[in-house]
Amino acid sequence: MGIKALLFDFDGVILDSLNVKTQAFYNMYLPYGVEIAQKAANHHLEHGGVSRFEKFRIYHKDFLGIDLSKEEIDKLADEFSERVLRGVIESPEVTGIRNTLEHLKDNYRMWVITGTPTSEIRIIGEATNFTQYFVEMYGSPEKKDFWTKKILAEESLKPEEVVFIGDATTDYDAAVANNTHFILREHADNLSYFEDKNLVRIKDFTNFREVLKSI
C-alpha cells in the first residue's frame, strides 16, 4: 500500500521562520513588561501551531486579566501580520527542503497545514515559490486536526497512507488524532517538548527520502 500523501507544517519545517514570530509576540507584549513579553514568547514556542487569534486571547486573559473582543483580537492579528510577513518570506529554507520537494512532487500528493492564516500562508507560498509543490496550503482559523481529517476524507486516504511532518505539539496532536504517521523535524526550540516520545526524527531534509522509505 505505502505512503501516498505528505502533510507539512510550514514555520520551522519548510522555512526556519520560528524566531520571526517569537520576536513579534515578544515585542507586542513588551509594553506590559519584560516578564509578560517572555511569557508570551515562551508560550508561542511551546504551542507553535496554535493560531495567533487564540494566542492573543490567551495572553491577554491569562497574563493581563483582559477579555478581548473579536474586533480587538482581529486588530492585534493584523498588526502581527504586518510585523511578520516580510520576515517569514525572507527566512532561510530548512536545509534540503526544496530539493526534497522537487523529488517528491511526482510521487506524492502534498499539502501544507499551518497555524498561519490561510490567506497569509498562500501569499507566503507564492512569494517563496513553494506553492508549486502543494495541492493546497491550509491554515487558521481552522485547526490542524480539522484540515488533516478533511484531507483524509476528501482524498479517500487511509491514515496509514499519510505522514504529517511537523515540529510543534499541534502537529503531533493532529497526527495522533487522525492516526497518521508522524515525523518530527527536531531543533533547539522543540527538544524539551518531545524528549519523552519515541518518534521518527530528522534534523533537516538531506536524507528525508530514505527516512520516508523506512516508514
C-alpha positions in Angstrom: 0.0 0.0 0.0 2.7 2.5 1.0 2.6 6.2 1.7 0.6 8.4 -0.7 0.3 11.8 1.0 2.5 14.1 2.9 1.3 16.9 5.2 3.9 19.6 6.1 3.8 22.3 8.7 5.5 25.5 7.5 7.3 27.5 10.1 10.2 25.5 11.4 9.7 22.8 8.8 9.9 24.4 5.4 11.3 27.8 6.5 13.4 28.5 9.6 11.0 31.3 10.5 10.0 30.5 14.1 12.2 33.2 15.5 10.4 35.9 13.4 7.1 35.1 15.1 8.6 34.6 18.6 10.2 38.1 18.4 6.9 39.6 17.2 5.0 38.3 20.1 7.7 39.4 22.5 7.8 42.9 21.1 4.0 43.3 21.1 3.8 42.4 24.8 6.9 44.3 25.8 4.9 47.4 26.7 3.4 45.3 29.5 6.8 44.4 30.9 9.7 42.0 30.2 8.1 39.2 32.2 4.9 39.3 30.3 6.7 39.5 27.0 8.8 36.5 27.9 5.7 34.5 28.9 4.2 35.2 25.5 7.4 34.2 23.7 7.7 31.0 25.7 4.1 30.0 25.2 4.4 30.6 21.4 7.5 28.3 21.3 5.7 25.6 23.3 2.5 25.9 21.2 3.9 26.7 17.7 0.8 25.5 15.7 -1.9 27.4 17.7 -3.3 30.3 15.7 -2.4 33.8 16.6 -6.0 34.7 17.3 -6.2 32.1 20.0 -2.8 33.2 21.4 -3.8 36.8 21.7 -7.0 35.7 23.5 -5.0 33.5 25.9 -2.2 36.0 26.6 -4.5 38.9 27.4 -6.8 36.7 29.5 -4.1 34.7 31.4 -1.3 37.2 31.6 -3.1 40.5 31.8 -6.6 39.6 33.0 -8.2 41.2 30.0 -11.0 39.7 27.9 -10.6 40.8 24.3 -13.4 41.3 21.9 -13.3 39.7 18.4 -12.6 43.1 17.0 -9.6 43.7 19.3 -8.2 40.3 18.5 -8.5 40.9 14.8 -6.7 44.2 15.2 -3.8 42.6 17.1 -3.7 39.8 14.4 -3.5 42.4 11.7 -0.6 44.2 13.5 1.1 40.8 13.9 0.8 40.0 10.2 2.4 43.3 9.3 5.3 42.6 11.6 6.0 39.0 10.5 5.0 38.7 6.8 8.2 40.1 5.3 10.3 38.4 7.9 8.9 35.0 7.2 9.3 35.4 3.4 12.9 36.3 3.9 13.7 33.5 6.3 16.1 30.8 5.2 14.9 27.5 3.9 15.4 24.4 6.1 18.3 22.5 4.6 17.4 20.2 1.8 13.7 21.0 1.7 13.3 22.4 -1.8 15.4 19.7 -3.4 13.4 17.1 -1.5 10.1 18.5 -2.6 11.3 18.5 -6.2 12.0 14.8 -6.0 8.7 14.0 -4.1 6.2 16.0 -6.2 5.7 13.4 -8.9 5.1 10.5 -6.5 3.2 12.0 -3.6 0.2 14.4 -3.0 1.4 17.1 -0.6 -0.3 19.8 1.5 0.8 22.5 3.9 -1.1 22.7 7.2 -0.1 25.6 9.4 -1.2 27.8 12.2 -0.7 30.8 10.0 -4.0 32.2 8.5 -4.9 30.5 5.2 -4.9 33.8 3.2 -1.4 34.7 4.6 0.2 31.3 4.0 -0.9 31.5 0.4 0.8 34.9 0.0 4.0 33.4 1.6 3.8 30.3 -0.6 3.6 32.4 -3.7 6.4 34.8 -2.6 8.8 31.9 -1.8 7.8 29.8 -4.8 6.7 26.9 -2.7 3.1 26.8 -3.8 4.0 24.7 -6.9 4.7 21.7 -4.7 1.4 21.5 -2.9 -2.2 20.7 -3.7 -3.2 23.4 -1.2 -1.9 25.4 1.7 -4.3 25.4 4.7 -4.2 27.5 7.9 -6.1 29.1 10.7 -8.8 29.8 11.8 -9.4 26.1 11.4 -7.1 23.8 13.5 -4.6 21.3 12.1 -6.6 18.2 13.1 -9.6 19.7 11.1 -7.5 20.0 7.9 -5.9 16.6 8.4 -9.3 15.0 8.8 -10.7 16.9 5.8 -7.8 15.8 3.5 -8.1 12.2 4.5 -11.9 12.2 3.8 -11.8 14.2 0.5 -8.9 12.2 -0.9 -10.2 8.8 0.4 -6.9 8.2 2.1 -6.3 5.7 4.8 -4.4 7.0 7.9 -1.5 4.6 7.3 -1.0 6.2 3.8 -0.3 9.6 5.3 2.7 11.2 7.0 2.5 14.5 8.9 5.9 16.3 9.1 5.9 18.8 11.9 7.9 20.5 14.6 5.1 21.5 17.1 2.9 19.7 19.6 -0.1 20.7 17.5 1.4 18.9 14.5 1.9 15.8 16.6 -1.6 16.0 18.1 -3.2 16.3 14.6 -1.3 13.2 13.5 -2.3 11.3 16.6 -6.0 12.4 16.4 -6.1 11.1 12.8 -3.9 8.0 13.3 -1.4 9.1 10.6 2.3 8.6 10.7 4.4 11.5 12.1 8.0 12.7 11.5 9.4 15.3 13.9 11.7 18.0 12.5 13.8 18.4 15.5 15.5 21.7 16.5 16.7 23.5 19.6 13.3 25.1 20.4 11.3 21.9 20.5 13.6 19.3 22.1 12.2 19.6 25.6 8.6 19.1 24.3 9.3 15.8 22.6 12.1 14.3 24.7 9.9 11.6 26.2 8.3 10.5 22.9 9.5 7.7 20.7 9.3 9.3 17.3 10.9 9.2 13.8 13.1 12.4 13.9 15.0 14.4 11.3 17.3 17.5 11.7 16.8 18.6 8.2 15.8 17.1 4.8 19.1 15.9 3.5 18.1 12.2 3.9 14.4 12.6 4.1 13.5 10.3 1.2 15.4 7.4 2.9 13.6 8.1 6.2 10.3 8.1 4.4 11.0 4.7 2.8 11.6 3.3 6.3 8.1 4.0 7.4 
